[in-house]
Amino acid sequence: MLSRETARDVIKTVSESTNRYATVNIIETDSGVTRFANSEITQNVSITNTSISVTVYEGKREATCSTNDVNSDGIKALVKDAEALLAFVPEGDYEPFEMSHEPVVESVSDGKLANAFGITQRAEIIKSGIKEAGDGFSVSGALTLDRIVLAIGDTKGAFRYTAYDKVSFNTVFTHADGAAGAGECCSFTDIPDIAAEFKNAATTAAKARNPVSIEPGAYKVVLSPLAFGDLIQFAAYMMGAESVEDGDSFTIGKIGERVFGENLTIIDDSANPLLKPLRFDYEGTPRKSLSLIDKGVVRTCLYDNKLAARHKVENTGHAVSNKGRGGYPTNIIVEIGDKSLDEIIGEVDNGIFINEFHYTNFVNPRRLQITGLIRNGTFLIKNGKIAEPITTMRFTVSLLEAFSNILAISDKHTLVDSYIGALIPAVCIDNFLFTSKQ
């Protein structure tokens, strides 16, 4: 992994190569992926990539160039190219936003996940899990170890560095007749129980055979953390200030107003030890832990430097790049309730349990209206117990309505591997609309 010292040397070389103010973003990813299909390992891939991006400023003009060449000559050439590009760049709206020198907590990987999920260990874990498949079932999926370094600095001495590991896993057990069950997990810290995910997926797939068809309509549903997390990410994505500017966000004109039910609280917690250990954003700004939705009330949008300046508000430290595109949450936590998942299911006389959604997408972002399919473990609930599996159905709902119809929230979090990484409970939602069936 790229060391702190090497990252500092790169930024020092940039500083020595220009008289202008400049910022440097260094991202190194070392990914090892073991894929499997038809109940056998099909591919082992290892990819290492180091990207250096330099932005040079002159008044209100800025120019950015990137390279994979980490040698001193390559970095000097990169700065020269960025400076040459300045002559062709029109003025923007702002002078450069100089990086903060405020201290932040740095993270350095302890190597535990890397030691547990090397190429040999990944193969053995997968071979063992595939044995869970019964007759007529095939197993597919992937087990991935990502080692990530992010370093950011400028020509005035500001510097940020973090290095962390992440392991992520997914699997699907599929029967020849089409029945399927899925398992998924991830971790930034402790070793996840992948064997349990294999076993759960196998059990779900076995129960999913011979599904029944039901009519479209509004149903009471219980969503697993995986399914609920899929919906949460759509709401979280639309809380960025860019979505407000584009006219797409449900938060427009709603700050301080209740848009969801009082039992829904969502925070973005940069300090939570179970989530991504990144205490600064991609502009080097310290990330703030924020209440996004408090008992159904919208509390804030998320900003980077340019959008905060444009909206005349404080930067929340949620930039995803240095080009004014942010910000987005990355450490989502949905507040838990007071009932176990079994208790929630036990209180449903007639409903549907959903393990996973598929092909979810926006219909109307402003209304948080989305559509998608159910898959890999959807069952009727009868008299408080999981009953027959059901065939594929399409849902179309407004999350403004669905999140106002939450009847219960489970008392336990699951770390869900969405694009943001989130701690999500299970939920029961009333009047969840299914619009068509297979």
N, C-alpha and C positions, 0 to 999 in steps of 0.2 A: 504494500500500500504506500501511496505517496506520503512521505513523512512531513511533519510540521516544518522541519528545517528546509526541506527541498521546496516546499510551497513558498516559504519566505524568500528563498533564493530567487525563485521565478519572479516574484513581485519586486524584489530588489533590482533585478536585471531590467525590468520595465522602467522602474524609477530612474535608473541610470541612463536610459535610452531616449528620454524625452524631457523637454523643459516645460511641457504642458501638464495640466492636471489629467490624470488617467486612473481608471479603476480596472482591476483584474479579477476575473472569475475563473477558478480552476475546478473542474469536476473530473474525478477519476472514478470509473466503475469497473469492477472486476466481477463478472457474472459467470457462475457455473450452473448449467442447467442439465438435468437428466430427465429426458422425456420417455414415456412408455405408452404403448398402444398394443391392442390385441394380446394383452397379458404378457408382454415382454418388453424389455428395454430396447428402444429404437434409436436413441441418440444421446450422446454426451457432447455438450458444447461448452467451451470456455472462451470468453471474450473479455479482453481488457482494453479500455479506451480512456485516454487522458485528453481532455479538451481544455484549451486555454483561450479565453476570450478577453480582449483588451478594448476598452472604450476610451478614446482620447477626446478631450473637450477643448473648444476654443470659443469663448463667449457662449452664445446660445446654440452653437453647432456642436454636434457630436458624431463620431464615426466609430464603428465597431468592426473588428476583424477577429477571426478565430483560427486556431491551428491545433494540430496534434503533435507538433514538433516541440518537445520540451527542452531541447538543447539551447544553449545561450545564443548561438547564431540564429536559430529559428525564431526565438523570442524577439531578438533585435529586428529581424526582418518583419515580424508581425507588427511591431510598433511603427516601423517605417511605412508599412502599407496603410495602417490606420491614419497616420498623419497625412499621407498623400490623399486619402479619401476625403479628408476634411474640406478640400478645395471644391468638391462637387456636391457637398451636402448643404441643403438650405437651412436657415435658422429655424430652431424650434421655439417653444414658448418659454423655456426656462434656462437659467444659468445652471451649471452642474450642481447636483445635490451631493455635497461632500459626505463621505462615510462618517458614521458615528464612531467615536473613540470610547464610548461607554463600555465598560467591561461586561462580558457575557460568559456564561458557563460553557466550557468546551467539552466535547465528548471524544473519547478515544476508545476504540474497540478493545475489549478484553480478550478477544480471540476465541471465546467459548463456542459460539456458533460456527465459526470457521473450522475449528477442530472437530466438531461433531458432524459436519455436513460436507466434508471433502468428497471427491469423486467416488472413492471406494465406499465410504459410509453411505452415500446416497444410493448407490447400487444395491447394497445389502438391505437397506430399509425398504426399498421398492420391491425387491425379490421376496422379502418376508410378507409384505402387505398383499401382494398379488395372490398369495396362497389363501387369502380369505374368500376368493371367488369360488362360488359353487358351480355345479354343472350347468353349462349353457350360458355362463356369464363371461364377458371379457372386461378387462380393466385397462383404463387409460388415464393419463394425467401427466404431471410434471412436478419435480422437486427442484427448487432453485435456491442457491446461495448468492446473495449480492453483497459485495463489500464496496462501500461508497465513501469517498472523500470529497468534501467541499471546502475550498479555501477561497477567501475573498479579501482583497486589500486595495490600497490606493497609494499614490505617490507621495502622500503626506503622512505615511506611517501607520495608518489604520490596518488592522489585520484580524481576520476571523478564520478559525479552523475547526472542523469536526470530522470525525471518522467513525463510521458505524457499520454494523453488519445487519442483514435481514435475511431470514429464511422464510420461504413461502411454498405452500404445497396445495395441490388440488388433485382430485381423482374422481372418476366416474366409473361406476360398475354398470354395465349394460347387458341385458339379456337378449337373446336372439329374437324374442317376441317384442322387443322395444322397451321393456321396463328398465328403469334406471334409478340409481341413487348416487348422490354426490357427497363428498367431504372436502373441507377446505380449512386451512389454518395458516397463520403466520406468526412471526415473533421477531422483535428487535433485541430481546434480552435472554429469556430462558429457552431451553430446548422444548419445542412443542411436542405434544403427544400424537405423532403421526400415525402410530399403530392404531390408536383409538379412532382416528378419522377414517382409516381403511375399513375398520370393523363397522363403524356407523354407516358408511356408504354401502357396504355389502348387505347389512341388515335392511336398510331402506330399500335397496334394489329388490331384494327378495320379497318384501311386502308389497312392492309396487306392481307386481304382475296381475294380469287380468283386471285392468281398470274399468270403471263404469263411466258412462257419459251422463253428465247433468246439464240442465238448461242454463243458459246465461241469465244473469240477474244480479241483484245486490245480495251479498252474503256477509255474515260475520266471519272474519278470518283471524287466524293466529299466524303471525309471521315469525319465522326463525330469525335470530340475529343477522344471518347472512342475507335474508330477504329484506328485512327492515333496513339494513345498512345500504342496500342498493337504492332504496327510496330516499334515505337521508342524504346521500351524496348529491342527488339532484337539487335538493333544497340548499345544501351547503354551497354548491357551485354557483348558485344564483345570488349569493350574498356578497360577491365581489363588486367593487365600485364600477368596474368596467361594464358589468351587466346593467347597473343603474344608468350609466351614460347611454348605453345602447337601447334603453327603454324596455329591457327584457325582464328585469328583476321584480319579484313579488314584493320587495321591500320599498319600492318607490312610493313615497308619501306615507309610509307605514311605520317609520321609526317611532317607538313609544306606543304603538298600538298592538292589540292582540289579534293575531292572524291564525293561531293554532289553539288547541285545547289547553286548559290551564295545567294539565298534567305533563306537558312536554317542555323540557328544559334542555338546551344544547349549549355546550361551551367548547371553546377551542383552547386547549391547555398545553402550552409549549413545554411545561415543566413535568408533565406526567411521565414517570419512569417507564411505563409500558409502551409508550408511543414513540414516534420518530424523535431521536435525540438531536433536534436541530433548534437551537435557541436564537438563531438569527435568520433573516430571510436572504433572498438572492441579491439584495443590495447591501447586505451587511448590517441592516437595521435590527436591533434587538426585537425579537418577537414578543408581543404582549399576549398574556392569557386573558381571554375575553369571554363574556357572556354574550352569546349570539341570540339565543331565544330563551327568555326567562319566563317560565309559566305561561308560554304561548305568546309572549310579547316580544316583538323585534327590538333588539337593543342597539345594534350597530351594523354597519357595512364594513368591509375589509379593504384596506388601502395600501398602496405603495407610495413612493415619493411623489411621482407626478400627479397621480389622481388625488392624493391628499392635498397637494398645493392647489389643484384646480377646484377642489370642493371646499377649500379653506378650512380643513379639519386636520387633526393630528394623525400622523402616519401610524398605522397599527402594526407595521412590520410584517406584512403578508405578501411581499413581492415574490412573484414566480420568475421574474426576469428583470433586466434593467431597462426595459423598453416601455414602461407604463402600461403593462397589461394586467397587473395584479389588482387586487390580491385575493388569494383563496386560502381557506383553512386547511391545515394539514394534520391537526391533532384533535379530531372531533371526539367528544364524549357526550353521550345521551344519558341523562340522569336516570338511575334505576328506580323501580317501584318496590312493592313490598310483597309480591307473590312469586312463587316458583313457576317455571314453565308448566310443570305438571298441574299445579293448582289452577293456572289460567285455562288450560285445556279442559280441566275438570268442571269448569263453570260454564262451558259452552254446550248447550243442548243440541244445536244444529248449526254446523259451520264447516270451515275448511282450514286445514293446516297446510301452510306453504313453506317448503324448505328453501326454494330458490326461484328467482326470476331469470328471464332470458330475453335478450333483444329489447331491453327497456330503452326508451328514448322519449324525447319531448314531443308533445303535440302542440302545446301552447305554453312557452316558458313563463310568461307573465302571470298566468293562472296556476303555474306549477302542475299543468296537466300532462301526464305521461301515459304511455301505453307499453305493453310488453306481454310476454308469455310466462306461464308457469312450467316448471320442469323438475326432474330429478327428485321426486318425492313430494307429491301433493295428495293429501288424503282427506276424506270426509271426517268430520267429528260428529259423533252421535252419542248423546247422553253422556258427554264428558269423556269420551274415549275415542282414540284414533280408530277409524273404521276402514272402509274400502278406499283403494286408490282411485283417482279420477283421471280422465284423459286430458290432454292439453287444452287449455282455454286462454283466451286473450282478455286482459283487463285494460280498462281505460279509466283513470281516476284523476281528480284534482287533489294534490296533496294538501291544498288549503282546506279541503273538506275532509279528506282521510285523516289528517293529523288533528282535526277537530273532533274526530269520532273515535279516538283511542279510549278503549274501555279499561285496559289494564296494561301494566308494564312489569316485566319480570325483575326479580331482585338480583340478577347476576349479569355481568358484562361478558361479552365475547369479543376478542380482538378480530375485527373483520378486515380482510385484505382488499379494501377498495383502493381507488386511486389516491385517497387521502390517508388511509389508515385510521381506524376508528374503534372505539369501545362502545359496543352496541348491545342493548338488551333485546329480548323477544317482546312482542306486543300483541294485543288483541284489538282489532279495528272493526267497527260496525259499518254496515252499508258499503262494503267494498264491491265495486261494480265490475262484473265480467260481461263483456260485450259480444263475444262469439265463442264458438267451440270448434274442436277439430272435426 
